[in-house]
Amino acid sequence: MARKKAENEAPRPITVADHQELNRKNNKQNRSAVNDALKFPQGEQFDQDLTEILEGDSEEKGETVVIALIDCDCFMAVNKEFGSEEGDRFLIETGKFIEKNAPKNASVYRIGGDEFGLIFKGDMEREEIFLFLNDLRNNYDVSTPDGRKHTITIGMATAFVDASRCAELIRKADGALFRAKAGGGNRVIMAREEKMIPKTSHYTQDQLLRLNKLATREGIGEAILLREALDMLLKKYDV
């Protein structure tokens, strides 16, 4: 973290964008023993595959598309107490557990660090996927050398219900993951409808005109663009 957190402040979970930035800065991490052992597609492929699905005909076909972000609780303590080799083993076992239990309509990714991703596409209903993820969490049995079993936390979001664009859908799943971690972890939480606040006089007329021009050009709502920009600002200042 860029600056020390207050003791009573809930930790911010590492997001997809955070992991991708770390991987870009450190290619050795991207070629780690974990990736070599699991051979999962990486975070950038997660974005590419999800974008392709969202821009395809899944909505017209009535297919369910759900993403889930899976974070290992207290993983930093594993590395600190037992070393990086044990940390790698821990992540490899976690990845194998997810892959072994994932249904046929789900693709598994390593987002980076201690976070994995799932993309579901097919006939499973959102509620079925939620129940599967909850069973996955309950049956997670990876432990450290001291015999202590660990837990995972999961945030999920549903395409065409929570969002229709890749960045927005990931942001919704990240938000669900953040709420789950802030609530103590070891749980699965769905994305929720967000309470929107109208634009205020904090923006200049020129900014609003340019925002409207960008939204028209890209075919994206102004509110979505503003949320993406605000997320980037909050991550920049580590809030």
Secondary structure, 3 states (H helix, E strand, C coil): CCCCCCCCCCCCCCCHHHHHHHHHHCHHHHCCHHHHHHCCCEHHHHHHHHHHHHCCCHHHHCCEEEEEEEEECCHHHHHHHHCHHHHHHHHHHHHHHHHHHCCCCEEEEEEECCEEEEEEEECCCHHHHHHHHHHHHHHCCCECCCCCECCEEEEEEEECCCECCHHHHHHHHHHHHHHHHHCCCCCEEECCCCCCCCCCCCCCHHHHHHHHHHHHHHCCCHHHHHHHHHHHHHHHCCC
